[in-house]
Every structure is written in C-alpha cells, then in structure tokens.
Amino acid sequence: MNTDVSTSPAARLRRLEAERSARNTLARYMQLCDQPCGASGFPQLGELFTEDAVWEGAGSRYATSFGRHQGRAAITTFLGGYLAPSPHFKRNLHFLTSEQLDANDAGTLVRGQWLMLQISTYGAGGSEAISARLDIDFRENCDGRWLIAHFRTQRLDCVPWHTAIETEPA
C-alpha cells in the first residue's frame, strides 16, 4: 500500500475502502467454492468477476491442468464443474493467509496476493492439502462493487491429508 503521508486523507480512505472491498469479494468467492451449492451457486460465483475477467492456472502444473478462461460466462462454466457437490469434490475448504493488498493511487485497481491452503476430499476417494499462491487483480464495477478482473493460481505443494474423520461418527 502507498504510505506517502502527503497523500490526502480522502485518497487514503478510498484506497483502504477499495482494499477492504477486494478482500470481501475474495472471501465470498472462497465461501461459494466451499459450500455445497450446485447449479444455484453458479450465477452468484459469476457475479464476482468482471465481464472480461481472466481466470488462469500459473506455473507448469496449473497452467496445464487448469488452463486459461476468459470472460464471465467461460469462467463460471469452468468453475461450476468444481463446485460441491460435484463428482470431483466431496468436500472442499479454503484458507487464506499472508495477504498483501495494494490499491493504485488512481483508485482504479487493487492487486492482491495470498497464500492459500485447500483441504480437499475427492469423490473418487482420498484427501489432500494443497498450497497455492493466488495473484488477483480487482477492478471497480460501475455499481461500486470491486470484482475479480484477473485471477491467477499457482500450486506450491500438495500432501496427502489424514481422512480418518470420514469414518468417525459425528
């Protein structure tokens, strides 16, 4: 974040509000990825992206497995195949940490980076803990909401996750 003390309080407040809104947009994205929502969650997920947004895997592993999807409709269709309940995921949980957010001085773009831990149990069996770096750009929509303009995810590590909880009574 720009910490220049000569910046006006109004400009500083605008940047802080933009960063807060971007953070909330990503939190809603993760919430929709984690909760069972089926087809009813697809439109809600799509509403978090700009019309011309890009969602892509970065690094050799994710660039190959996820590819690149451009436009709200293409992103929503792609992500819809992963939303629980689906044949792919039985359960999915995302945790974010190491947040770095920076709104530009013009107040037109917020860039963020997070480390993500994803705990996944697959429909075919087995569970993993996956760590990834998220690099995300947000732009303000005409209605004042900050939406995802460019979402990049790069896998860092993946380890088996203990699944004994699946067999333990609730």
N, C-alpha and C positions, 0 to 999 in steps of 0.2 A: 504494500500500500504506500502511496505517496505520503510522506510525513513532512513535507515542506510547510513550515509554520507560517509562511507568507500567504498560503492558500486561504481563501475566505472561509469562514465558518459554514456558510451555505454550501460551498463546493465540497467541503469535507463531509458535511452531513449527507449530501447527495451521494457521495461515494460509499459511505457507510450503509446507507439505505439500499443502494444497489447491491452491495456485497451480501447484505442480510437476505435480500430477496433471492439472489442467486443460490445462496445456501439453502433456503427453504424450497426452492424448485428442485434441487438435487435430493433433498430429504424426501420430498413427495415421490420423485422417481424411484428411489430405493424402496419406499413403502409399497408402491404399486408392484415392484418386482418381487417383493417378499410375500405379499398376501395373496391367497387364492382369489382370483377374480374372473378367470375365464374370459370369454369374449367381451363381457361387460366392462372390463378394465382397459381394453384396447383404446377406445376413444379418449379416456382420461389420460392415458400414457402419451398419446399423440399430441394432446393439448399442451404438453410441457416442452415441445420443440417448435422452432420457427418453421415456416413453410419450406424454406430452402436448407434446412439443417443437414448436417452430415454426422453419421454415427459410424465409427470405424475401429477395427482392431489395429493395434500398432505392434511393431516388433514381429519377428518372423512367425511365431506361433499364432498370435491372434490375428495378424493380417491375413494369414491363410485360412484359419478356421472361421473367423467372423466376416472378413471382407470389409467392403465399404458400401454404405447405403446412404443415398441422398434423397432428401425430400421427406416431409412428414409422413406421407402415406407409405412409402417404402420402409421407413424406419419402424412404423407401427406394425406393419405386416411382419417384418423380420423379428422384432422383439416379442410379438404375440405368440410365436412358436415356443418361447421360453417361459411365458408366464404360467405360474401354478394355478390350478392343477394342469399339468401337461404330461405327455408321455415322457418328456425329458426330465423334469424335476418333480420329485415327490415333495420336497421341502427346500426352501432357499432362504438364507439370511445374509444380509449385507451389513457390514460395519465399516464406518469411515473414520479416518484419523489423519493426523499430520496435515491439516488443512492449511493451504496458502491461497489467499484471495487477493486480487488486485484489480480495482476499478480504474480505468483510464481517466485522465483529467477532464476529458470532454464528457464523461458520464455516458458513453455510448457502448462500452464493452467491459465486461467483467471476465477476467481469466482466473481459473481455479485449478489447483492440483491437490489431489488426495491420495492417500494410500488406502486401499480397500481390502478387507478380509471378507471373503464369501465362503460361507459354510453351506455346502450343497449335499443333499441326499437325492440320488438319482432313481428314476422309475425302474430302471433295469437292475438296481441294487448298487450298493456301495455308497460311500460318502467321502468327500474331500474338503480340505480347507485350501482355498486358492487366494493368493495375494496378488494384487494388481495395482498399477499406477493409473490414476484417472487424470487426464488433462482435458478440461472442459471450458469452452468459451460460451458466454451468455450474452444475449442482446435484449434490450428492452423492446417489448412489443408496443404497438400503437395504443393498447389499452392500459399500459403502465406495468404489465407483468414482465418479469425477466425470464426469458425462455432459453433453452439449450440451443445454441447455434452450431456447435461442433463438439462432439463427444468422442474422445479417444481413450481406449483402454489397452493397457499393455501388461501382459502376465509377467509376474516376477517369480512366483514359486507355487508349487502345488504339492500337498502331502495328504496321505490318507487320513481320514477322520474317524475316530472311535465311534462306532454305531450301536453300542450296547443299549443306549437309551431307547432304541427302536423296539427292543424286546422286553424292556422293563414295563411293568404295569404303571399306569398313570396315577 
